[in-house]
């Protein structure tokens, strides 16, 4: 029974991040920029750090500016090991 509990706990601990789609020019791939706020080690000022992740988008439904949630998974290609889980907020293009 302890083995089944361990496998369920590891399945629940899937890393998820929230970010904004920066590019959707590739086929079935979007680039998501994830920003985080950290305190500067010397100055103590809050600064914004960002990383870009390539995420799998099977249906090409996400556009630039959309706020999405991505989840880590097995490597799909050399750079891509994240998958878009859901759309949180659509972009407001005018």
Backbone as a ProteinNet text record, in pm:
[ID]
protein_1_A
[PRIMARY]
XXXXXXXXXXXXXXXXXXXXXXXXXXXXXXXXXXXXXXXXXXXXXXXXXXXXXXXXXXXXXXXXXXXXXXXXXXXXXXXXXXXXXXXXXXXXXX
[TERTIARY]
81.6	0	86.2	201.3	285.4	340.2	359.7	409.6	306.6	179.8	76.9	62.1	76.9	69.2	185.9	306	421.2	405.1	352.3	335	227.6	123.9	20.7	73.7	159.2	214.6	307.8	388.1	477.1	397.7	285.2	202.1	137.9	106.6	45.9	146	272.6	374.3	427.5	344.4	385.8	405.8	520.9	550.9	463.4	400	320.7	366.3	363.9	399.8	294.2	283.3	189	268.6	240.2	312.9	234.9	297.2	234.4	298.8	215.6	265.7	333.9	460.9	539.7	543	545.6	553.5	474.8	405.5	334.1	363.6	480.1	514.1	553.2	589.2	626.6	502.2	514.2	403.1	394.2	278.5	249.6	339.5	395.1	482.2	455.2	451.4	444	559.3	604.4	708	637.9	656.5	588.9	693.1	673	761.4	701.3	778.5	733	813.9	743.9	810.4	796.4	904.5	901	967.9	920.7	973.3	1066.2	1189.8	1289	1350.4	1401.3	1466.3	1614.4	1667.8	1809.7	1893.4	1997.9	2073.2	2145.7	2188.5	2263.6	2174.9	2101.9	2023	1892.6	1838.6	1712.5	1590.5	1611.3	1501	1437.8	1307.1	1236	1257.1	1307.6	1330.3	1256.9	1233	1158.2	1256.1	1253.4	1333	1237.8	1281.9	1194	1272.2	1205.1	1258.5	1159.1	1211	1124.9	1127	1009.7	994.7	919.3	963.8	889.8	791.7	664.8	560.2	484.5	438.6	367.1	221.8	176.8	39.4	-12.7	-78.4	-116.7	-207.3	-300.8	-400.3	-371.5	-259.5	-223	-332.4	-389.9	-502.1	-462.9	-339.7	-298.7	-226.6	-258	-203.6	-112.6	-38.5	49.8	-32.4	16.8	-51.2	-141.3	-170.6	-255.8	-181	-251.7	-195.8	-233.5	-131.3	-154.5	-82.5	-126.6	-60.1	9	137.5	213.2	255.9	268	307	427	517.4	636.4	602.6	666.4	643.6	769.1	752.9	868.5	916.9	1044.1	1093.8	1023.9	975.4	908.1	1007	1096	1202.3	1324.2	1422.9	1546.5	1521.8	1438.9	1414	1281	1195	1055.3	1022.4	996.5	952.2	836.2	768.1	651.8	531.2	411.4	287	189.9	119.6	18.5	-101.1	-140	-249.9	-382.6	-386.5	-513.6	-490	-590.8	-589.8	-647.4	-572.3	-621.2	-688.1	-628	-682.6	-643.8	-741.6	-714.6	-658.9	-581.9	-523.5	-631.8	-606	-702.1	-645.4	-644.8	-595.4	-704.8	-667.4	-765.7	-735.6
-119.1	0	125.8	120.1	238.7	273.3	172.1	200.3	276.2	240.2	310.5	454.2	476.4	612.7	696	639	713.3	752.2	662.2	694.5	801.6	800.2	901.9	1037.3	1039.7	1166	1226.3	1143.9	1198.6	1249.1	1187	1234.2	1368.6	1389.9	1514.9	1629.8	1601.5	1705.2	1754.5	1760.6	1807.2	1959.3	2006.8	2149.3	2223.6	2330	2414.6	2558.7	2633.5	2774.1	2851.9	2980.7	3067.8	3176.6	3197.6	3299.2	3347.5	3439.4	3501	3449.3	3418.3	3369.2	3485.5	3464.1	3567.1	3543.1	3415.7	3383.2	3256.2	3255.8	3135.3	3107.2	3145.5	3132.8	2990.9	2906.6	2769	2680.8	2566.6	2473.7	2390.4	2392.5	2316.2	2354.9	2475.9	2521.6	2668.3	2704.3	2844.2	2872.2	2996.5	3039	3117.9	3074.9	3135	3202.3	3329.8	3404.1	3403.4	3350.8	3340.9	3440.3	3533.1	3633.9	3598.1	3624.9	3604.2	3722	3755.6	3869.8	3818.5	3868.4	3826.2	3949	3929.7	4037	4038.6	4155.4	4168.2	4135	4052.2	4007.8	4120	4224.6	4332.2	4452.7	4497.3	4618.9	4597.7	4476.6	4448.7	4493.4	4544.7	4591.3	4472.9	4478.7	4374.3	4397	4294.6	4303.7	4189.7	4207.2	4107.8	4028.4	3897.7	3806.5	3729	3696.7	3622.3	3513.3	3403.6	3292.8	3260.9	3210.5	3170.2	3018.5	2960.7	2816.7	2788.3	2687.2	2641.5	2535.2	2552.6	2462.4	2406.1	2283.1	2213	2258.6	2295.4	2339.1	2259	2148.3	2052.1	2113.3	2200	2250.6	2390.7	2448.4	2584.9	2685.2	2675.8	2761.4	2883.5	2891.1	3001.7	3108.2	3234.6	3347	3430.4	3521.1	3608.4	3694.4	3707.7	3787.7	3708.3	3583	3500.5	3462.9	3462.1	3415.1	3267.3	3179.4	3035.6	2970.7	2851	2768.3	2653.7	2629.4	2522.4	2422.2	2297	2189.6	2116.3	2075.2	2003.8	1858.7	1803.2	1664.2	1604.3	1497.2	1433.2	1519.2	1508.1	1587.6	1550.1	1650.4	1630.7	1654.5	1750.3	1776.6	1824.1	1876.4	1916.8	2028.1	2125.8	2240.3	2233.2	2141.4	2146.7	2031.8	2064.3	1962.4	2013	2116.6	2171.4	2160.4	2153.1	2144.1	2247.9	2315.4	2412.3	2335.2	2368.7	2298.1	2368.5	2499.9	2570.7	2719.3	2783.1	2926.5	2996	3090.1	3163.5	3294.5	3363.2	3491.2	3513.2	3544.1	3569.8	3709.4	3730	3861.2	3959.4	4086.4	4189.6	4272.1	4215.5	4285.3	4374.8	4496.1	4592.1	4616.4
0	0	0	63.1	68	-70.4	-156.4	-291	-373.7	-359.5	-436	-386.3	-258.1	-205.8	-257.6	-264.7	-313.5	-460.3	-542.6	-683.6	-701.3	-619.6	-629.2	-584.5	-482.2	-434.9	-537.8	-605.5	-706.7	-826.7	-857.4	-966.8	-931.7	-806.7	-762.9	-761.5	-749.8	-735.7	-870.2	-969.7	-1100.7	-1093.3	-1140.2	-1135.3	-1235	-1189.1	-1276.9	-1259.5	-1369.1	-1369.1	-1445.2	-1414.4	-1483.2	-1552.4	-1681.1	-1755.5	-1875.5	-1948.4	-2064.3	-2192	-2292.3	-2420.6	-2492.9	-2528.7	-2595.8	-2746.2	-2787.5	-2929.5	-2957.5	-3071.4	-3116.1	-3262.5	-3309.3	-3450.2	-3491.5	-3394.8	-3425.7	-3431.5	-3498	-3508.1	-3380.9	-3315.3	-3193.3	-3076.3	-3078.5	-2970.2	-2942.9	-2814.9	-2774.6	-2678.8	-2678.6	-2584.8	-2475.4	-2349.1	-2235.4	-2147.3	-2116.2	-2027.8	-1887.9	-1791.6	-1653.3	-1570.1	-1505.6	-1423.3	-1276.7	-1200.8	-1055.8	-989.5	-870.9	-796.8	-687.8	-688	-588.8	-523.8	-405.6	-333.4	-370	-404.2	-438.4	-315.1	-330.4	-212.8	-138.5	-206.9	-141.4	-113.1	-213.7	-199.6	-124.4	-129.2	-62.1	-140.8	-260.7	-344.2	-416.7	-435.1	-508.1	-657.9	-727.3	-871.1	-940.5	-1069.3	-1146.9	-1232.1	-1217.8	-1299.9	-1388.5	-1510.6	-1599.5	-1670.7	-1697.8	-1775.9	-1886.4	-1999	-2109.8	-2121.1	-2137.6	-2152.4	-2281.7	-2356.5	-2472.6	-2425.9	-2460.6	-2414.9	-2533.9	-2518.7	-2625.1	-2629.4	-2749.1	-2773.6	-2892.4	-2864.7	-2968.3	-3075.2	-3035.9	-3130	-3181.5	-3146	-3187.4	-3153.7	-3034.3	-2998.8	-2916.5	-2866.8	-2781.2	-2862.6	-2833.5	-2907.8	-2818	-2879.3	-2803.9	-2708.4	-2586.6	-2486.3	-2393.8	-2427	-2340.9	-2213.6	-2101.4	-1975.3	-1963.8	-1952.1	-1951.4	-1833.1	-1802.6	-1701.9	-1774.9	-1741.6	-1805.1	-1699	-1739	-1647.7	-1705.8	-1618	-1660.5	-1689.4	-1791.4	-1828.3	-1887	-1958.6	-2020.6	-2136.3	-2174.2	-2286.2	-2417.2	-2487.6	-2615.1	-2729.4	-2712.2	-2808.4	-2729.9	-2799.4	-2732.9	-2631.4	-2665.8	-2579	-2505.4	-2542.1	-2497.6	-2404	-2276.7	-2181.7	-2096.5	-2143.3	-2074.9	-2166.8	-2108.1	-2183.9	-2130.9	-2220.3	-2178.1	-2122.8	-1999.4	-1933.4	-1960.4	-1938.5	-1956.4	-1978.3	-2033.5	-2056.7	-1934.3	-1877.5	-1761.5	-1801.9	-1899.3	-1942.7	-2088.4	-2170.9	-2312.2	-2329.4	-2435.3	-2460.8	-2503.5	-2476.9	-2512	-2627.7	-2746.5	-2864.8	-2920.5	-2955.8	-3010.1	-3155.9
[MASK]
++++++++++++++++++++++++++++++++++++++++++++++++++++++++++++++++++++++++++++++++++++++++++++++

